[in-house]
Amino acid sequence: MTALPVPSRGTTPPAGRDTRPAGGRRRDWRMAAEIVVFTAPALLLFAVFVVWPILRAVQFSLYRWKGFGPLVDFVGLQNYVAVLTDEVFTGAVGHNLIIVVASILIQLPLGLAIALLLNRRMRGQGMLRTIIFVPYVLSEVIAGVVWFQLLQPGRGVIEAMLGTVGLAGPFQGFLGTPSLALPTLVVVLTWKYVGLAVLLFLAGLQGVPDELSEAAQIDGASWWQTQWRVTIPLLGPTIRMWAFLSMIGSLQLFDMVWILTGGGPANATTTMATFLVNEGTKRQNYGIAAAASVVLFVIALLMAVLYQRFVLRRDTADADVTRGVR
């Protein structure tokens, strides 16, 4: 009888065989179970409140539906064609883009200037920070109603203040004049949301080392040169993140517009959100409204992906380099 060969100590174990100790395998299973337990509730909520509504909106957008009865009148992409060829909707897209650009161009320098000033030691610093941030924590409904009353034609506080200096407001009011409604809305939005920019910039300024500013001053740099060449560049990641939040919020804008103007006058302030709400709740065109919501989602998603690809990628690349150095 031929004896079987006895494997030596250096023989390689069979491929695919787990050679780790039993304790290591148990730790891996325990870690996997912990990940599933802690992420399952969040994933479930995300699926129920995000993924499922998106899928249902896509489904509704393919039907002509008035909100009652089953979905039986299938129209395919006709609702999307109707939305994309509607002058009111294309105008609403333009209004959203104008608000995006105006919000960044106005709130960025204003918020940055206020944050730099409030970052310096001064009397009443805490009170000034509170005053700047209070409008942001107010609900959109309260802020909208307050500004609607202030801007009332003929009896509003704004026109009364203009009258004290010999000026008169427009006959139909700032919100009732098509050429002034959107600029007035931008002013109100700036008042409402500049506090968020100031708060984020102040938080970012806390991460700027004082040693760098002191070194720049020793080299003869003025306060403005120190801020422009040292502080603001180091604040870049915070500024880019705030700009991203401002962009997405401007695309989804609804509350303030709905309360102040309802999208008027003559669709001068209509946004994509007010358009789809009007189509759904007032005209009972839920298929059109669903198609408009899908278009809004796609526009916001594309802008977010492009912003992440070309703007925020710099911050993630810097973070990867930093981790590599460590």
C-alpha positions as YAML, in Angstrom:
chain: A
units: angstrom
residues:
- id: 1
  name: MET
  ca: [0.00, 0.00, 0.00]
- id: 2
  name: THR
  ca: [1.31, 3.43, -0.98]
- id: 3
  name: ALA
  ca: [1.52, 5.91, 1.87]
- id: 4
  name: LEU
  ca: [-0.23, 9.26, 1.38]
- id: 5
  name: PRO
  ca: [2.08, 12.28, 1.25]
- id: 6
  name: VAL
  ca: [2.16, 14.34, 4.41]
- id: 7
  name: PRO
  ca: [1.99, 18.09, 3.71]
- id: 8
  name: SER
  ca: [4.88, 20.06, 5.03]
- id: 9
  name: ARG
  ca: [4.54, 23.05, 7.34]
- id: 10
  name: GLY
  ca: [5.05, 25.49, 4.46]
- id: 11
  name: THR
  ca: [2.29, 24.06, 2.30]
- id: 12
  name: THR
  ca: [-0.20, 26.73, 1.07]
- id: 13
  name: PRO
  ca: [-3.77, 26.12, 2.32]
- id: 14
  name: PRO
  ca: [-6.49, 25.49, -0.27]
- id: 15
  name: ALA
  ca: [-7.73, 28.58, -2.11]
- id: 16
  name: GLY
  ca: [-10.84, 30.22, -0.65]
- id: 17
  name: ARG
  ca: [-10.37, 28.74, 2.79]
- id: 18
  name: ASP
  ca: [-10.61, 31.19, 5.69]
- id: 19
  name: THR
  ca: [-7.49, 30.61, 7.79]
- id: 20
  name: ARG
  ca: [-8.22, 33.35, 10.32]
- id: 21
  name: PRO
  ca: [-8.81, 32.37, 13.94]
- id: 22
  name: ALA
  ca: [-12.40, 31.75, 14.99]
- id: 23
  name: GLY
  ca: [-12.32, 34.85, 17.20]
- id: 24
  name: GLY
  ca: [-11.45, 37.08, 14.23]
- id: 25
  name: ARG
  ca: [-14.34, 35.70, 12.16]
- id: 26
  name: ARG
  ca: [-16.75, 36.30, 15.03]
- id: 27
  name: ARG
  ca: [-15.58, 39.92, 15.33]
- id: 28
  name: ASP
  ca: [-16.21, 40.46, 11.61]
- id: 29
  name: TRP
  ca: [-19.72, 39.05, 11.87]
- id: 30
  name: ARG
  ca: [-20.39, 41.17, 14.95]
- id: 31
  name: MET
  ca: [-19.19, 44.30, 13.17]
- id: 32
  name: ALA
  ca: [-21.33, 43.54, 10.11]
- id: 33
  name: ALA
  ca: [-24.37, 42.98, 12.35]
- id: 34
  name: GLU
  ca: [-23.77, 46.30, 14.13]
- id: 35
  name: ILE
  ca: [-23.55, 48.13, 10.81]
- id: 36
  name: VAL
  ca: [-26.83, 46.60, 9.65]
- id: 37
  name: VAL
  ca: [-28.60, 47.37, 12.94]
- id: 38
  name: PHE
  ca: [-27.49, 51.01, 13.07]
- id: 39
  name: THR
  ca: [-27.99, 51.85, 9.39]
- id: 40
  name: ALA
  ca: [-31.21, 49.94, 8.75]
- id: 41
  name: PRO
  ca: [-33.53, 52.56, 10.39]
- id: 42
  name: ALA
  ca: [-31.94, 55.41, 8.44]
- id: 43
  name: LEU
  ca: [-32.05, 53.46, 5.18]
- id: 44
  name: LEU
  ca: [-35.67, 52.54, 5.82]
- id: 45
  name: LEU
  ca: [-36.64, 56.17, 6.42]
- id: 46
  name: PHE
  ca: [-34.69, 57.23, 3.33]
- id: 47
  name: ALA
  ca: [-36.45, 54.61, 1.22]
- id: 48
  name: VAL
  ca: [-39.93, 55.50, 2.54]
- id: 49
  name: PHE
  ca: [-39.65, 59.29, 2.49]
- id: 50
  name: VAL
  ca: [-37.24, 59.87, -0.43]
- id: 51
  name: VAL
  ca: [-36.95, 56.95, -2.84]
- id: 52
  name: TRP
  ca: [-40.63, 55.89, -2.77]
- id: 53
  name: PRO
  ca: [-42.03, 59.43, -3.35]
- id: 54
  name: ILE
  ca: [-39.63, 59.93, -6.27]
- id: 55
  name: LEU
  ca: [-40.74, 56.67, -7.87]
- id: 56
  name: ARG
  ca: [-44.40, 57.55, -7.35]
- id: 57
  name: ALA
  ca: [-43.86, 61.02, -8.84]
- id: 58
  name: VAL
  ca: [-42.30, 59.43, -11.91]
- id: 59
  name: GLN
  ca: [-45.28, 57.09, -12.15]
- id: 60
  name: PHE
  ca: [-47.84, 59.91, -11.83]
- id: 61
  name: SER
  ca: [-45.99, 61.97, -14.43]
- id: 62
  name: LEU
  ca: [-46.75, 59.34, -17.07]
- id: 63
  name: TYR
  ca: [-50.53, 59.62, -16.64]
- id: 64
  name: ARG
  ca: [-53.22, 62.25, -17.09]
- id: 65
  name: TRP
  ca: [-54.67, 62.22, -13.59]
- id: 66
  name: LYS
  ca: [-56.97, 64.63, -11.73]
- id: 67
  name: GLY
  ca: [-56.30, 63.23, -8.28]
- id: 68
  name: PHE
  ca: [-59.25, 60.85, -8.14]
- id: 69
  name: GLY
  ca: [-59.58, 57.23, -9.21]
- id: 70
  name: PRO
  ca: [-56.96, 54.82, -10.54]
- id: 71
  name: LEU
  ca: [-54.20, 55.68, -12.99]
- id: 72
  name: VAL
  ca: [-55.67, 54.58, -16.31]
- id: 73
  name: ASP
  ca: [-55.05, 57.42, -18.81]
- id: 74
  name: PHE
  ca: [-51.47, 56.69, -19.80]
- id: 75
  name: VAL
  ca: [-49.91, 59.56, -21.82]
- id: 76
  name: GLY
  ca: [-46.23, 58.64, -21.73]
- id: 77
  name: LEU
  ca: [-43.94, 61.67, -22.02]
- id: 78
  name: GLN
  ca: [-46.68, 64.11, -23.04]
- id: 79
  name: ASN
  ca: [-46.71, 65.70, -19.59]
- id: 80
  name: TYR
  ca: [-42.97, 66.37, -19.83]
- id: 81
  name: VAL
  ca: [-43.41, 67.91, -23.27]
- id: 82
  name: ALA
  ca: [-46.19, 70.12, -21.91]
- id: 83
  name: VAL
  ca: [-44.04, 71.23, -18.96]
- id: 84
  name: LEU
  ca: [-40.89, 71.94, -20.96]
- id: 85
  name: THR
  ca: [-42.81, 73.90, -23.62]
- id: 86
  name: ASP
  ca: [-44.84, 75.90, -21.10]
- id: 87
  name: GLU
  ca: [-43.67, 79.52, -21.04]
- id: 88
  name: VAL
  ca: [-44.67, 79.87, -17.40]
- id: 89
  name: PHE
  ca: [-42.47, 76.94, -16.38]
- id: 90
  name: THR
  ca: [-39.49, 78.02, -18.47]
- id: 91
  name: GLY
  ca: [-39.88, 81.48, -16.94]
- id: 92
  name: ALA
  ca: [-39.98, 79.87, -13.49]
- id: 93
  name: VAL
  ca: [-36.71, 78.07, -14.23]
- id: 94
  name: GLY
  ca: [-35.20, 81.42, -15.17]
- id: 95
  name: HIS
  ca: [-36.48, 82.99, -11.94]
- id: 96
  name: ASN
  ca: [-34.92, 80.19, -9.90]
- id: 97
  name: LEU
  ca: [-31.58, 80.65, -11.64]
- id: 98
  name: ILE
  ca: [-31.74, 84.41, -11.10]
- id: 99
  name: ILE
  ca: [-32.37, 83.84, -7.40]
- id: 100
  name: VAL
  ca: [-29.46, 81.36, -7.26]
- id: 101
  name: VAL
  ca: [-27.03, 83.85, -8.79]
- id: 102
  name: ALA
  ca: [-28.37, 86.86, -6.88]
- id: 103
  name: SER
  ca: [-28.27, 85.02, -3.56]
- id: 104
  name: ILE
  ca: [-24.62, 84.07, -4.00]
- id: 105
  name: LEU
  ca: [-23.50, 87.43, -5.41]
- id: 106
  name: ILE
  ca: [-25.25, 89.43, -2.67]
- id: 107
  name: GLN
  ca: [-25.15, 87.21, 0.40]
- id: 108
  name: LEU
  ca: [-21.55, 86.03, -0.06]
- id: 109
  name: PRO
  ca: [-19.79, 89.42, 0.20]
- id: 110
  name: LEU
  ca: [-22.35, 90.75, 2.69]
- id: 111
  name: GLY
  ca: [-22.20, 87.71, 4.94]
- id: 112
  name: LEU
  ca: [-18.42, 87.51, 4.69]
- id: 113
  name: ALA
  ca: [-18.00, 91.20, 5.58]
- id: 114
  name: ILE
  ca: [-20.33, 90.89, 8.58]
- id: 115
  name: ALA
  ca: [-18.60, 87.71, 9.75]
- id: 116
  name: LEU
  ca: [-15.15, 89.31, 9.53]
- id: 117
  name: LEU
  ca: [-16.35, 92.30, 11.50]
- id: 118
  name: LEU
  ca: [-18.12, 90.22, 14.15]
- id: 119
  name: ASN
  ca: [-15.02, 88.04, 14.50]
- id: 120
  name: ARG
  ca: [-13.17, 91.00, 15.97]
- id: 121
  name: ARG
  ca: [-13.39, 91.94, 19.63]
- id: 122
  name: MET
  ca: [-16.01, 94.64, 20.11]
- id: 123
  name: ARG
  ca: [-18.60, 95.76, 22.60]
- id: 124
  name: GLY
  ca: [-22.00, 94.10, 22.16]
- id: 125
  name: GLN
  ca: [-20.56, 91.38, 19.92]
- id: 126
  name: GLY
  ca: [-22.93, 88.68, 21.20]
- id: 127
  name: MET
  ca: [-26.00, 90.88, 20.75]
- id: 128
  name: LEU
  ca: [-25.00, 91.79, 17.19]
- id: 129
  name: ARG
  ca: [-24.56, 88.12, 16.32]
- id: 130
  name: THR
  ca: [-28.00, 87.34, 17.71]
- id: 131
  name: ILE
  ca: [-29.63, 90.18, 15.77]
- id: 132
  name: ILE
  ca: [-28.03, 89.00, 12.53]
- id: 133
  name: PHE
  ca: [-29.07, 85.38, 13.07]
- id: 134
  name: VAL
  ca: [-32.64, 85.93, 14.33]
- id: 135
  name: PRO
  ca: [-34.24, 86.32, 10.84]
- id: 136
  name: TYR
  ca: [-32.91, 82.91, 9.82]
- id: 137
  name: VAL
  ca: [-34.43, 81.07, 12.78]
- id: 138
  name: LEU
  ca: [-37.83, 82.66, 12.13]
- id: 139
  name: SER
  ca: [-40.15, 80.42, 10.17]
- id: 140
  name: GLU
  ca: [-40.73, 81.33, 6.54]
- id: 141
  name: VAL
  ca: [-44.44, 81.83, 7.22]
- id: 142
  name: ILE
  ca: [-43.85, 84.39, 9.97]
- id: 143
  name: ALA
  ca: [-41.17, 86.23, 7.99]
- id: 144
  name: GLY
  ca: [-43.33, 86.22, 4.86]
- id: 145
  name: VAL
  ca: [-46.39, 87.60, 6.65]
- id: 146
  name: VAL
  ca: [-44.31, 90.32, 8.33]
- id: 147
  name: TRP
  ca: [-42.79, 91.46, 5.04]
- id: 148
  name: PHE
  ca: [-46.15, 91.25, 3.28]
- id: 149
  name: GLN
  ca: [-47.55, 93.70, 5.82]
- id: 150
  name: LEU
  ca: [-44.50, 95.96, 5.61]
- id: 151
  name: LEU
  ca: [-44.76, 96.14, 1.82]
- id: 152
  name: GLN
  ca: [-48.50, 96.78, 1.62]
- id: 153
  name: PRO
  ca: [-49.19, 99.56, -0.94]
- id: 154
  name: GLY
  ca: [-50.48, 102.77, 0.57]
- id: 155
  name: ARG
  ca: [-50.45, 101.66, 4.22]
- id: 156
  name: GLY
  ca: [-47.27, 99.66, 4.64]
- id: 157
  name: VAL
  ca: [-44.40, 100.75, 6.85]
- id: 158
  name: ILE
  ca: [-41.94, 100.80, 3.93]
- id: 159
  name: GLU
  ca: [-44.00, 103.29, 1.96]
- id: 160
  name: ALA
  ca: [-44.58, 105.37, 5.09]
- id: 161
  name: MET
  ca: [-40.82, 105.57, 5.62]
- id: 162
  name: LEU
  ca: [-40.33, 106.60, 2.00]
- id: 163
  name: GLY
  ca: [-42.97, 109.29, 2.45]
- id: 164
  name: THR
  ca: [-41.03, 110.86, 5.32]
- id: 165
  name: VAL
  ca: [-38.16, 111.63, 2.95]
- id: 166
  name: GLY
  ca: [-40.38, 112.83, 0.13]
- id: 167
  name: LEU
  ca: [-40.41, 109.61, -1.92]
- id: 168
  name: ALA
  ca: [-43.38, 107.58, -3.07]
- id: 169
  name: GLY
  ca: [-43.58, 103.87, -3.68]
- id: 170
  name: PRO
  ca: [-45.02, 102.32, -6.85]
- id: 171
  name: PHE
  ca: [-48.78, 102.66, -7.26]
- id: 172
  name: GLN
  ca: [-49.37, 98.90, -7.08]
- id: 173
  name: GLY
  ca: [-46.75, 98.35, -4.38]
- id: 174
  name: PHE
  ca: [-43.37, 96.68, -4.61]
- id: 175
  name: LEU
  ca: [-44.88, 93.20, -4.72]
- id: 176
  name: GLY
  ca: [-47.63, 94.18, -7.17]
- id: 177
  name: THR
  ca: [-45.37, 95.69, -9.82]
- id: 178
  name: PRO
  ca: [-44.02, 93.00, -12.20]
- id: 179
  name: SER
  ca: [-40.68, 94.76, -12.75]
- id: 180
  name: LEU
  ca: [-40.07, 95.20, -8.98]
- id: 181
  name: ALA
  ca: [-41.55, 92.01, -7.53]
- id: 182
  name: LEU
  ca: [-38.55, 89.74, -8.17]
- id: 183
  name: PRO
  ca: [-35.91, 92.27, -6.96]
- id: 184
  name: THR
  ca: [-38.03, 92.88, -3.86]
- id: 185
  name: LEU
  ca: [-38.20, 89.13, -3.28]
- id: 186
  name: VAL
  ca: [-34.41, 88.90, -3.54]
- id: 187
  name: VAL
  ca: [-34.07, 91.63, -0.88]
- id: 188
  name: VAL
  ca: [-36.39, 89.75, 1.46]
- id: 189
  name: LEU
  ca: [-34.52, 86.50, 0.88]
- id: 190
  name: THR
  ca: [-31.22, 88.24, 1.60]
- id: 191
  name: TRP
  ca: [-32.58, 89.57, 4.89]
- id: 192
  name: LYS
  ca: [-33.90, 86.12, 5.75]
- id: 193
  name: TYR
  ca: [-30.91, 83.92, 4.90]
- id: 194
  name: VAL
  ca: [-27.79, 86.07, 5.24]
- id: 195
  name: GLY
  ca: [-27.71, 85.04, 8.91]
- id: 196
  name: LEU
  ca: [-26.93, 81.46, 7.90]
- id: 197
  name: ALA
  ca: [-23.98, 82.64, 5.84]
- id: 198
  name: VAL
  ca: [-22.70, 84.72, 8.76]
- id: 199
  name: LEU
  ca: [-23.08, 81.79, 11.16]
- id: 200
  name: LEU
  ca: [-21.21, 79.36, 8.90]
- id: 201
  name: PHE
  ca: [-18.46, 81.88, 8.14]
- id: 202
  name: LEU
  ca: [-18.00, 82.66, 11.82]
- id: 203
  name: ALA
  ca: [-17.71, 78.93, 12.53]
- id: 204
  name: GLY
  ca: [-15.13, 78.61, 9.76]
- id: 205
  name: LEU
  ca: [-13.16, 81.57, 11.10]
- id: 206
  name: GLN
  ca: [-12.69, 79.76, 14.39]
- id: 207
  name: GLY
  ca: [-10.55, 77.23, 12.53]
- id: 208
  name: VAL
  ca: [-8.16, 79.86, 11.14]
- id: 209
  name: PRO
  ca: [-5.02, 79.92, 13.33]
- id: 210
  name: ASP
  ca: [-4.30, 83.29, 14.91]
- id: 211
  name: GLU
  ca: [-0.60, 82.69, 14.33]
- id: 212
  name: LEU
  ca: [-1.01, 83.14, 10.58]
- id: 213
  name: SER
  ca: [-2.67, 86.54, 10.97]
- id: 214
  name: GLU
  ca: [-0.06, 87.62, 13.50]
- id: 215
  name: ALA
  ca: [2.74, 86.53, 11.15]
- id: 216
  name: ALA
  ca: [1.18, 88.50, 8.30]
- id: 217
  name: GLN
  ca: [0.92, 91.59, 10.46]
- id: 218
  name: ILE
  ca: [4.55, 91.25, 11.52]
- id: 219
  name: ASP
  ca: [5.48, 91.16, 7.83]
- id: 220
  name: GLY
  ca: [3.72, 94.51, 7.40]
- id: 221
  name: ALA
  ca: [0.36, 93.39, 6.00]
- id: 222
  name: SER
  ca: [-2.62, 95.58, 6.75]
- id: 223
  name: TRP
  ca: [-5.84, 94.19, 8.23]
- id: 224
  name: TRP
  ca: [-7.49, 94.09, 4.80]
- id: 225
  name: GLN
  ca: [-4.47, 92.40, 3.20]
- id: 226
  name: THR
  ca: [-4.45, 89.82, 6.00]
- id: 227
  name: GLN
  ca: [-8.11, 89.00, 5.44]
- id: 228
  name: TRP
  ca: [-7.80, 88.89, 1.65]
- id: 229
  name: ARG
  ca: [-4.61, 86.85, 1.40]
- id: 230
  name: VAL
  ca: [-4.73, 84.71, 4.55]
- id: 231
  name: THR
  ca: [-8.16, 84.44, 6.16]
- id: 232
  name: ILE
  ca: [-10.48, 84.25, 3.14]
- id: 233
  name: PRO
  ca: [-8.44, 81.57, 1.28]
- id: 234
  name: LEU
  ca: [-8.48, 79.40, 4.42]
- id: 235
  name: LEU
  ca: [-12.24, 79.97, 4.60]
- id: 236
  name: GLY
  ca: [-12.64, 78.54, 1.09]
- id: 237
  name: PRO
  ca: [-14.15, 75.14, 2.07]
- id: 238
  name: THR
  ca: [-16.77, 76.82, 4.24]
- id: 239
  name: ILE
  ca: [-17.65, 79.31, 1.50]
- id: 240
  name: ARG
  ca: [-18.01, 76.57, -1.09]
- id: 241
  name: MET
  ca: [-20.24, 74.50, 1.19]
- id: 242
  name: TRP
  ca: [-22.44, 77.51, 1.96]
- id: 243
  name: ALA
  ca: [-22.72, 78.28, -1.77]
- id: 244
  name: PHE
  ca: [-23.88, 74.70, -2.36]
- id: 245
  name: LEU
  ca: [-26.56, 74.97, 0.32]
- id: 246
  name: SER
  ca: [-27.66, 78.35, -1.03]
- id: 247
  name: MET
  ca: [-27.90, 76.99, -4.58]
- id: 248
  name: ILE
  ca: [-30.04, 73.99, -3.61]
- id: 249
  name: GLY
  ca: [-32.26, 76.11, -1.37]
- id: 250
  name: SER
  ca: [-32.82, 78.66, -4.13]
- id: 251
  name: LEU
  ca: [-33.84, 75.93, -6.57]
- id: 252
  name: GLN
  ca: [-36.40, 74.57, -4.10]
- id: 253
  name: LEU
  ca: [-37.70, 78.00, -3.05]
- id: 254
  name: PHE
  ca: [-41.42, 77.97, -2.30]
- id: 255
  name: ASP
  ca: [-42.54, 79.30, 1.09]
- id: 256
  name: MET
  ca: [-41.55, 82.95, 0.85]
- id: 257
  name: VAL
  ca: [-42.73, 83.27, -2.75]
- id: 258
  name: TRP
  ca: [-46.08, 81.63, -2.01]
- id: 259
  name: ILE
  ca: [-46.76, 83.92, 0.95]
- id: 260
  name: LEU
  ca: [-45.51, 87.19, -0.57]
- id: 261
  name: THR
  ca: [-46.74, 86.97, -4.16]
- id: 262
  name: GLY
  ca: [-48.15, 83.53, -4.88]
- id: 263
  name: GLY
  ca: [-45.99, 83.56, -8.01]
- id: 264
  name: GLY
  ca: [-47.44, 86.83, -9.32]
- id: 265
  name: PRO
  ca: [-47.98, 89.43, -10.45]
- id: 266
  name: ALA
  ca: [-48.38, 88.05, -13.99]
- id: 267
  name: ASN
  ca: [-46.05, 85.12, -13.13]
- id: 268
  name: ALA
  ca: [-43.23, 87.58, -12.44]
- id: 269
  name: THR
  ca: [-42.02, 85.62, -9.41]
- id: 270
  name: THR
  ca: [-43.16, 82.09, -10.26]
- id: 271
  name: THR
  ca: [-40.67, 79.41, -9.28]
- id: 272
  name: MET
  ca: [-40.64, 75.76, -10.23]
- id: 273
  name: ALA
  ca: [-42.10, 74.82, -6.84]
- id: 274
  name: THR
  ca: [-44.97, 77.32, -7.04]
- id: 275
  name: PHE
  ca: [-45.67, 76.20, -10.62]
- id: 276
  name: LEU
  ca: [-46.11, 72.56, -9.68]
- id: 277
  name: VAL
  ca: [-48.22, 73.44, -6.63]
- id: 278
  name: ASN
  ca: [-50.46, 75.64, -8.77]
- id: 279
  name: GLU
  ca: [-50.88, 72.91, -11.37]
- id: 280
  name: GLY
  ca: [-51.61, 70.27, -8.77]
- id: 281
  name: THR
  ca: [-53.78, 71.98, -6.16]
- id: 282
  name: LYS
  ca: [-55.56, 74.64, -8.21]
- id: 283
  name: ARG
  ca: [-55.84, 73.17, -11.71]
- id: 284
  name: GLN
  ca: [-55.99, 69.53, -10.63]
- id: 285
  name: ASN
  ca: [-53.34, 68.59, -13.22]
- id: 286
  name: TYR
  ca: [-51.47, 66.17, -11.01]
- id: 287
  name: GLY
  ca: [-49.72, 64.54, -13.97]
- id: 288
  name: ILE
  ca: [-48.32, 67.92, -15.06]
- id: 289
  name: ALA
  ca: [-47.38, 68.74, -11.47]
- id: 290
  name: ALA
  ca: [-45.60, 65.38, -11.07]
- id: 291
  name: ALA
  ca: [-43.69, 65.94, -14.32]
- id: 292
  name: ALA
  ca: [-42.66, 69.41, -13.13]
- id: 293
  name: SER
  ca: [-41.47, 67.94, -9.83]
- id: 294
  name: VAL
  ca: [-39.36, 65.35, -11.66]
- id: 295
  name: VAL
  ca: [-37.85, 68.06, -13.84]
- id: 296
  name: LEU
  ca: [-37.07, 70.10, -10.71]
- id: 297
  name: PHE
  ca: [-35.43, 67.05, -9.13]
- id: 298
  name: VAL
  ca: [-33.33, 66.37, -12.23]
- id: 299
  name: ILE
  ca: [-32.19, 70.01, -12.46]
- id: 300
  name: ALA
  ca: [-31.23, 70.10, -8.78]
- id: 301
  name: LEU
  ca: [-29.48, 66.74, -9.04]
- id: 302
  name: LEU
  ca: [-27.49, 67.76, -12.11]
- id: 303
  name: MET
  ca: [-26.40, 71.04, -10.55]
- id: 304
  name: ALA
  ca: [-25.45, 69.27, -7.33]
- id: 305
  name: VAL
  ca: [-23.41, 66.63, -9.18]
- id: 306
  name: LEU
  ca: [-21.66, 69.25, -11.34]
- id: 307
  name: TYR
  ca: [-20.92, 71.38, -8.29]
- id: 308
  name: GLN
  ca: [-19.54, 68.36, -6.48]
- id: 309
  name: ARG
  ca: [-17.47, 67.40, -9.53]
- id: 310
  name: PHE
  ca: [-15.90, 70.76, -10.29]
- id: 311
  name: VAL
  ca: [-16.04, 72.76, -7.04]
- id: 312
  name: LEU
  ca: [-16.26, 70.55, -3.95]
- id: 313
  name: ARG
  ca: [-13.85, 68.01, -5.46]
- id: 314
  name: ARG
  ca: [-11.00, 70.35, -4.53]
- id: 315
  name: ASP
  ca: [-11.86, 70.06, -0.83]
- id: 316
  name: THR
  ca: [-12.09, 66.26, -0.94]
- id: 317
  name: ALA
  ca: [-8.77, 66.09, -2.84]
- id: 318
  name: ASP
  ca: [-7.11, 68.29, -0.21]
- id: 319
  name: ALA
  ca: [-8.51, 66.08, 2.53]
- id: 320
  name: ASP
  ca: [-7.12, 62.96, 0.81]
- id: 321
  name: VAL
  ca: [-3.70, 64.60, 0.52]
- id: 322
  name: THR
  ca: [-3.79, 65.54, 4.18]
- id: 323
  name: ARG
  ca: [-4.65, 62.00, 5.22]
- id: 324
  name: GLY
  ca: [-1.86, 60.70, 2.99]
- id: 325
  name: VAL
  ca: [0.66, 62.98, 4.63]
- id: 326
  name: ARG
  ca: [-0.43, 61.82, 8.06]
...
